[in-house]
Every structure is written in C-alpha cells, then in structure tokens.
Amino acid sequence: MIIRWLGESCFLIQVSNGRRVLLDPLNLAISKISSLTPSIITLSHNYLNIAKSSMPILRNCNTVNTLGIYKFYDILVTGYQGYHDNLYGVKRGENIIYSTEIEGIKLCHLGHIGHNLSTDLISTLSDIDILFIPIGGHFTINSSQALDLIDIIKPKYIIPMYYRNSNCTKFLDSPKDFFINSKKITIIDKDYIDTNTLDSSSCLNTLIIKDNSNYINTI
C-alpha cells in the first residue's frame, strides 16, 4: 500500500485493492476530502464538526470519530481514548488514537495527542509497524515527549507529523531536535512511501516524508 502525507496530521492510505483510507483530514476542506474518494475516514477530534457537516457529501464513506472497534471490508479500525492536552481534555477536549490494520500491517495514528499514554494502552500498542506521531508541541506533545513515547512503544517505523515546515507555518516547533535525537532516519525524497519497500525486521526507523499539502489539487 501507499502512504501519502497531505500535511499536518493527514495521511492518505491507498490500498492495493483500490480502496482509500483517509487519516485525520482536519486541514482539508470538505470538498477536497470528497475529491479524494475515501472509503474510510478517521478523525481524532471534531475540529470543525467535519463528521456532521460532511455527511451529505460523503454519503458512501465510512467516517469514524468515536471509540470502539470497526471493520469495513477487510480493514480493522480501533479507536482508543486519548486527550488533546495533559489535563484529561479540560483545555482542548478529547483525542482519539486509532490503530488500523491494513494488508497485515498495523498502523497507529496518535492524532493530536497531548499527554503520555497509560501503561495499559502502551501494552496494547506494543506491536505497531508504523507509528504516526505529532512532534510540534504547543497543541500536542513535543519532540522530547514524542521520542520518550517512541522508546516505550518501539514501533518498526515512525512517521513524524504536525510540525513546522514550509507548508505549515502554524505556531509549531521545528523538527530539528527530533531528527537529531532519532535513533535512525531514512529520508524519503517524495511525499509517499510504498510499504512493500519496507523491511519488516526494522525497528525505530524514522521515515521523513515530504509534506505535499497540494496533492489534492493535482487529482
């Protein structure tokens, strides 16, 4: 399958059978989401009431924005409780963490997580192949917290997200400290990664993918 970064915390998963899974498209307009023709959408939090406002447009799409276990086609999606801050959601509300199993690969998208994970949840997420983790701080965990969490979860691959770059000028930290302190880094000179090229025996390998927020303008 192909994993493509559409900026901030949004990723488009293109499965070999043609289905598309859209993770956390909080930075995209509803019309843009529709143009991507996703079969499944996961939302970590209801930033712009996307789930409610998009229903007429995304009538044929399975939108998940609640906790629980869901199976669509041959894709398993599990939503776990999390928060957008370290005060149990008092400041910024809830944040759903998603584990998604596609083609035998287990993905974990932490959304806009703002706190350390519980021991029980860390144990549940102990067999992650690819971890999508925010590192920009301020609205989420920062680089240091992300690195600590990665050392505990020990995924095979890490894809950092939601940090300051040329396409995202929000009040977020630079990824410099995260990159410097990562155990292993592989630079992908494009905005996507083909999972068929990944080594299943790898561990703690950080993949740096190009942010292509303009991809939806090319389809």
N, C-alpha and C positions, 0 to 999 in steps of 0.2 A: 504494500500500500504506500501511498504518497502522503507525507505530512507537510503541509504548506503553511507558513506563518503569514497571517494577514494583519499583523500589527497588534500592539498592546497584548492582550491575553487571548486573542482569537486565532484559532487554527482550523484549517480545512483538511479533513482526512478523506482521501479519495481511495476507496476500497477497490480491489481488483475486479469485483463483480459489477462495478459501476456506481454503487451507492456512495453517498457522501454524508459525512458526519461533520457538523459544524460546532466547534467548541467555543463557548463564551464570546459570541459576536456582539459584545456590548458597545463596541466602537463603530458598528456599521448601521447605516440607515435600513429601515425595514425593506425598502425597495431593493437595496443591494443584497440583503440576505436572501430575498426571493430569487434574485437572478442567479444565485449560486446553486439553486435547486437541491438543497439538502434533504436527505431522508430523515435525519435525526439532528436535533439541536439540543445542546445542554447549556444552561445558564446558571452561573454561580450565584448571582443575585439579581434582583429585579430592578436594575439601574434606571431604565427608562420605561418601566412597565412593558417591556418588549413582549413578554408572553401574552399579555392581554390584548395589546394593540395589533399584534401580528396575526391573530387567528384567521381573519378573513383572507389574508394574503397567503398564509402558509397552511392552507386547509389540508394539504396532503403530506404535511410534515409532522413528525412526532417530536413535540417540544417537551423537554424535561426541565423543570425548575423546582422540584421538590425532592425530599429524601426518599429513599426506597430502592427497590430492585426492579429493573425494567428489562424486558427482552424484546427487541424489534428485529425481525428477520433472524439472522444468526449473530447479532451483536448484543452483548450484555452490558448494561449500564447500571452502576450502583452509585447512589448519592449518599454521602456521609455528612453529618453535622459539622459545621465549622462557623467561624465568625470573621467579620471584616476588620476586627480590632482585637485587642487583648483584654477586653472588658466584657466578654460574652455578648457582644453585639450592641452594647449600650450606646457607643458612639456612631457606628456605621452599619449596624444590623448584621444579619446572618450571611454566611458564605458557604455554599455547598461545594464539597470536594467530590469529584467524580472519578471513579475507576471504570474504565471502559475496556472490554475485551473484544478485540477485532482480529480475525485471522490468526488466532493463537498468540497474539501479542497483547500484553496488559499495559494499558496507558493509565496514568494518574494525572489529572489536571487539578491543581490546588486552587484555581480561581484567584480571588483577591484575598487570600488568607492573611490574617493579621496577627497570628499567635502561634505558639508552639503546639504541636499535636499531642494528644493524650497517649499514654503507653499502649492502651488497647487499640487505638486507631493505627498507631505506628506498626503494631504487630500485624494488623490486618493488611497493611500496605507493604509488607516485607518482601513481596515477590514481584515488584514492579519492574517492567522492562524499560519504559520511558516515562520520566517524570517531568511535567511542565510546572515550573516554579517561578513565582514573581520574585524579583530581586531589587526593585526600585525604591523600596522604603516609603515612608510618609503615609501612604494609604494601604500598604501591605508590609510584610516582613522585609527587612533589608538584606543586603548581601551577606553580612555576617550570620544573621539568623538563618538564611537560606542554606549556607554552607554547613552549619551545625545540623540542620534537619536532613540534609543530603547524607551526611556521615552516618546518621542513625538509620535512615530508610535504606540506604545503599542500593539505589536503582542501577540498572546496567547503563542507562543513558540519561542525561539531564539536558533539557532544553530550557534555558532561562528565558523569561518573558517579562513584560511590563516594566521596562527600564528606559531611561532617556537615550534616544538616538536621533538620527537625522529626520526620522519620520514621526517621532513622538517627543514633543517639546514640553510635555506636562511637567509639573513640579516633582520630578522623579530623579533618583540618583543615577550617576553614570555607572556602567557595568564594570569599570576598570578594576576595582578591588575584587570583585567576584572572579573575574577572569584570572587575575594574578594569583589568587589563592585556590583556584580549582586544581584538583589533582591531575587531571588530564583534559586536554582540549583538542577538539577536531574542528577546524574551520571549514564550513560548507560554503563554497563560493556561489551560492544560489539561494533562492527563497524556499526551497523544499528539500526534503530528504526522502529517499526511497528506502524503506525498511529492509528490502531484500539485500541491500549493500551493508547492513549492519552485522557485526559479529555477536552472536548470541552468548559468547563466553566473556564479553566485555563487562567491566564494572566501573562505575563512577566516571564515565567518559562524558564530558560536557560538549554538546554539539552547538556551535554558533551558526545559526541560520540567518540569512538576510531577511530583514523586515520588508515585506512587499505589501504595504497598505493599498497600493494602487492596482493590485492584481484584478480586482473585480471590475476595473474599468477596461480590461482587455478581453473580457468574455462576452 
